[in-house]
Amino acid sequence: MNRRGWMRVGLGTAGALAIAGRVRGDGPPDDSDPAPLVQGMLAATAKTPIEVKPLVDGIHLVQGPGGNIAVLDGPDGLTVVDAGLPHRAAETLDAVKRAGGKPIARLIDTHWHFDHAGGNEAFARAGATILATAATRRRLAEDQYTEVFKMKSPASPPAALPVVTLDEAELHAGPETLRLMSVPPAHTDGDLVVHFTKHDVIHTGDLYSNGFYPNIDSSSLGWIGGMVAAADRLLKLTGPSTRIIPGHGPVATREDLARYRAMLATVHDRLARLHDAGKTLREAIDARPTADLDPTWAHGFFTGGMFTRIAYDGLVKHRTSAGK
């Protein structure tokens, strides 16, 4: 998908708007520091429309300025996966209510980041019970600092915190069975996958960004090897007809996810060799290990240099903590 295509889908919009000028040649050709993107992305999210789309019978997709949101219509109310941005919470809540037309019974956070859990307080006050991993609750309850973006995230108010924490669970909403499963540190240390088994739909959170390089939050113990392992687990859950809701980007197929997994594994192996050779972060970036992948994957948030910085930083931190 080209950059104009990203203007029409999900949070690809925000990243595309933020970096479009640079890619057109109005700025440095490849600044590997993603921190300056944040303010531009936040400004863009104030104008991005929120759209409600039917996905399959009984499940709607809410897309716009935050991460993708799934809404299941059940007999006891709505089950919602992710809550969007804090400064668009009221609009997001209204969109979710339009999607299902019932009270919100529960909200499932795939992880703690503000574009996925930022609307928690509004959903809780609307009656939702919030579920997440213990790591997600802990990070929401405490101030966070995301080093690569030089961004502080203040602790969430008590009403926004998950009240049920879990690593694995099975929820029943009428005829639908939802299987919730955590994975070892990948995008963060608290990622949760939601599998709507009857409908054959999977919400991946930010373990998967469809069509472009993902964010990997090393400040939350995320790392690219964990992302590869998570993609392997997701692939085991999918079949030829599975609909995959990524954290960002359009709804995907198993083949889309397999291509993404292959990209991650290729970058991981290249970065591991650079680290084995003793390369510094700057030397790894200058080696341009993603150059042949950039025409396909550098169309969303990050350039190849930015993704190399993010992925190498996480790999080095993970290896250091593991004593490698």
C-alpha positions in Angstrom: 0.0 0.0 0.0 1.3 3.4 -0.9 1.5 6.4 1.4 -1.8 7.8 0.1 -3.4 4.5 1.0 -2.3 4.9 4.6 -4.2 8.2 4.7 -7.4 6.1 4.4 -6.8 3.4 7.1 -6.3 3.1 10.8 -3.5 4.9 12.7 -1.4 4.5 9.6 -2.9 8.0 9.0 -1.1 9.7 11.9 2.3 8.3 11.1 2.0 9.0 7.4 1.0 12.6 8.0 3.8 13.1 10.4 6.6 11.8 8.0 5.1 12.6 4.6 7.0 15.8 4.3 10.3 14.2 4.9 9.7 11.3 2.5 8.8 13.8 -0.2 12.1 15.5 0.2 11.1 18.5 2.3 13.5 17.4 5.1 16.4 15.1 5.9 16.2 12.0 3.7 16.4 9.5 6.6 16.7 10.8 10.1 17.0 7.7 12.3 15.7 9.5 15.4 11.9 8.9 15.7 11.4 11.2 18.7 10.5 14.3 16.6 7.6 12.3 15.1 5.6 12.3 18.3 4.3 15.9 18.2 3.4 15.7 14.6 1.5 12.4 15.2 -0.3 13.8 18.1 -1.4 16.8 16.1 -2.6 14.6 13.3 -4.7 12.5 15.6 -6.9 15.6 16.5 -8.3 15.7 13.0 -8.5 12.0 12.0 -12.1 10.8 11.6 -13.4 7.8 13.5 -15.1 5.2 11.4 -17.3 2.2 12.3 -17.3 -0.7 9.9 -18.9 -4.1 10.0 -16.3 -6.9 10.0 -18.4 -10.1 10.4 -21.9 -10.7 11.7 -21.8 -9.5 15.3 -18.3 -7.8 15.2 -17.6 -4.3 14.2 -14.3 -2.5 13.6 -13.7 1.0 14.9 -10.8 2.7 13.1 -9.4 6.2 13.4 -6.7 8.1 15.3 -5.8 5.3 17.8 -5.3 1.6 17.5 -7.9 -0.6 15.8 -10.8 -1.4 18.1 -13.0 -4.5 17.9 -16.6 -4.5 19.2 -18.4 -7.8 19.8 -22.2 -7.6 20.3 -23.2 -10.1 23.0 -26.3 -10.9 25.0 -24.9 -9.2 28.1 -23.6 -6.2 26.3 -20.6 -5.2 24.2 -17.1 -6.7 24.6 -14.6 -4.1 23.3 -10.9 -4.7 22.5 -8.8 -1.5 23.1 -10.1 2.0 23.9 -8.2 4.5 21.7 -6.6 7.8 22.5 -7.3 9.8 25.7 -8.1 13.1 23.9 -10.6 11.4 21.6 -12.2 9.1 24.3 -15.7 10.6 24.2 -15.9 10.3 20.4 -14.5 6.8 20.5 -17.0 5.8 23.1 -19.8 7.1 21.0 -18.5 5.2 18.0 -18.4 2.0 19.9 -22.0 2.5 21.2 -23.1 3.1 17.6 -21.4 -0.1 16.6 -23.3 -2.3 19.0 -26.2 -0.3 20.4 -25.9 -1.9 23.8 -24.2 -1.1 27.1 -20.5 -1.9 27.3 -19.9 -4.9 29.5 -16.1 -5.2 29.3 -13.0 -3.7 27.8 -9.9 -5.7 27.0 -6.6 -3.9 26.8 -4.1 -5.5 24.5 -1.3 -3.4 26.1 -0.7 -0.1 28.0 0.2 2.4 25.3 -1.9 5.6 25.2 -3.3 4.9 21.7 -4.8 1.7 22.9 -5.6 2.2 26.5 -6.0 6.0 26.6 -9.8 5.8 26.6 -9.9 3.4 29.6 -11.4 5.9 32.1 -14.2 6.9 29.8 -15.1 3.2 29.1 -14.9 2.4 32.8 -17.3 5.2 33.7 -19.6 3.9 31.0 -19.8 0.6 32.9 -17.0 -1.5 31.4 -15.0 -4.0 33.4 -11.4 -3.6 32.2 -9.2 -6.7 31.7 -5.5 -6.8 30.9 -2.3 -8.5 31.9 -0.7 -7.7 35.2 2.2 -6.0 33.4 -0.2 -3.7 31.6 -2.0 -2.7 34.8 1.4 -2.1 36.5 2.6 0.2 33.7 -0.7 2.1 33.5 -0.5 2.6 37.3 3.0 4.1 37.2 4.7 6.9 35.3 6.4 5.6 32.2 9.2 7.0 30.1 9.6 5.7 26.5 13.3 6.3 25.8 13.3 6.1 22.0 10.6 8.8 21.8 11.8 10.8 24.8 8.2 10.7 25.9 6.8 10.7 29.5 3.5 9.0 30.1 1.9 9.9 33.5 0.2 7.3 35.6 -3.4 6.7 34.7 -6.2 7.6 37.2 -7.5 4.7 39.3 -10.7 4.5 37.3 -8.7 3.7 34.2 -6.9 0.7 35.6 -7.8 -2.9 34.7 -9.7 -4.6 37.5 -9.1 -8.1 36.3 -5.6 -9.2 35.4 -4.7 -12.5 33.6 -2.3 -14.3 31.4 -4.7 -16.8 29.9 -8.5 -16.8 30.1 -11.6 -18.0 28.3 -14.6 -15.7 28.1 -18.1 -16.6 26.9 -20.4 -14.0 25.3 -23.5 -15.9 24.0 -22.4 -18.3 21.4 -18.9 -16.7 21.1 -15.9 -17.9 23.1 -13.0 -15.5 23.4 -9.6 -16.9 24.2 -7.2 -14.4 25.7 -3.5 -15.2 25.8 -0.4 -13.3 26.8 3.0 -13.7 25.1 6.5 -13.3 26.4 7.9 -9.7 26.0 7.5 -8.7 22.3 5.9 -5.3 21.6 5.8 -4.7 25.4 6.0 -7.0 28.4 2.2 -7.1 28.7 0.8 -7.9 25.3 -2.5 -9.8 25.1 -4.0 -11.6 22.0 -7.8 -11.8 21.7 -9.1 -14.7 19.6 -12.8 -14.7 18.8 -13.0 -18.4 18.1 -16.5 -18.8 16.6 -16.1 -15.9 14.3 -12.4 -16.9 13.4 -11.2 -13.3 14.2 -8.0 -12.4 16.0 -7.1 -9.0 17.5 -3.3 -8.9 17.8 -2.8 -5.5 19.4 0.6 -4.1 18.3 2.2 -7.5 17.9 1.2 -6.9 14.3 1.2 -3.7 12.2 -0.1 -4.6 8.7 2.1 -3.3 5.9 4.7 -1.3 7.7 7.5 -1.4 10.3 6.0 -1.8 13.8 7.0 0.0 17.0 8.9 -2.1 19.5 9.0 -0.6 22.9 12.3 -1.5 24.5 11.5 0.7 27.5 8.7 -1.8 28.2 11.1 -4.8 27.6 9.9 -5.3 24.0 12.3 -6.7 21.5 12.3 -8.0 17.9 13.0 -11.6 18.8 9.9 -11.6 20.9 8.0 -10.1 18.0 9.1 -13.0 15.8 8.0 -15.5 18.4 4.7 -13.8 18.9 4.1 -13.9 15.1 4.8 -17.6 15.1 2.2 -18.1 17.9 -0.4 -16.0 16.0 0.2 -18.0 12.8 -0.6 -21.2 14.7 -4.0 -19.8 15.5 -4.9 -18.8 12.0 -6.4 -20.6 9.0 -7.1 -19.7 5.4 -10.3 -17.7 6.4 -9.1 -16.1 9.6 -9.6 -12.3 9.7 -6.7 -10.7 11.6 -7.2 -7.2 13.2 -3.8 -5.7 13.6 -3.0 -3.0 16.1 -2.7 -0.6 13.1 -3.5 -0.9 9.4 -6.1 -2.8 7.5 -7.6 -6.1 8.4 -5.3 -8.8 7.3 -5.1 -12.5 6.2 -2.8 -15.3 7.3 -0.6 -14.6 4.2 -0.2 -11.0 5.2 0.9 -12.0 8.7 3.3 -14.6 7.3 5.0 -11.9 5.1 5.3 -9.7 8.2 6.8 -12.5 10.2 9.4 -13.1 7.5 10.4 -9.5 7.5 10.8 -9.4 11.3 12.9 -12.6 11.2 15.1 -11.2 8.5 15.7 -8.0 10.4 16.3 -9.9 13.6 19.0 -12.1 12.0 20.8 -9.2 10.4 20.8 -7.2 13.6 22.0 -10.2 15.6 25.0 -10.6 13.3 25.8 -6.9 13.6 25.7 -7.2 17.4 27.8 -10.3 17.3 30.3 -8.3 15.4 30.4 -5.7 18.1 28.7 -2.9 16.2 27.5 0.2 18.0 24.0 1.5 17.5 25.2 4.2 15.1 27.3 1.6 13.1 24.3 -0.7 12.9 22.1 2.2 11.5 24.8 3.2 9.1 25.0 -0.4 7.8 21.5 0.0 6.5 20.4 -3.6 7.2 16.8 -2.9 6.0 17.7 -1.2 2.7 16.1 -3.9 0.6 13.0 -4.1 2.8 12.3 -0.4 3.0 10.5 -0.1 -0.4 7.9 -2.5 1.0 7.8 -1.7 4.7 8.9 1.9 5.2 5.5 3.4 4.3 3.9 3.9 7.7 5.4 5.3 10.9 9.1 4.7 10.5 11.9 4.9 8.0 14.3 2.0 7.8 16.8 3.9 9.8 14.2 4.5 12.6 13.2 0.9 12.7 16.8 -0.2 12.8 17.4 2.1 15.8 14.3 0.8 17.6 14.9 -2.9 16.9 18.6 -2.8 17.6 18.2 -1.0 20.8 15.7 -3.6 22.0 17.8 -6.5 20.9 20.9 -5.2 22.6 19.0 -4.6 25.9 17.4 -8.0 25.7 20.7 -9.7 25.1 22.4 -7.7 27.9 19.7 -8.6 30.4 20.0 -12.3 29.4 23.8 -12.1 29.8 24.6 -12.7 26.2 
